[in-house]
């Protein structure tokens, strides 16, 4: 199998993994939080917990998808145009990761926790 095909399959596998992490993580987060809420008898208080768990799933999935983009763009077609597109994609996904981190933790990632 040529190197080009191996890289293509690796990128496809990482993309599928990233999507699966987001979807399965979100479903599992909802199920775990809902069942815990039903056991405790207070389902309404689980909203923040569900948001936290779903947000973590999205963050992890975005990181995996960025890895797939890097593999596909740099290893497969290292042209100036494809690298510029990769830079845009990474910039957008990094911005999303930072905003999700702020939303979940209530602070910037480089700030210390205040407990």
Buried (B, 14 or more C-beta within 10 A) or exposed (E): EEEEEEBBEBBEEBBEBBBEBBEEBBEEBBEBBBEBBEEEEEBEEBEEBBBBBBBBBBBBBBBBBBBBBBBBBEBBBEEEEBEEBBEEBBEEBEEEBEEBBEEBEEEEEEEEEEE
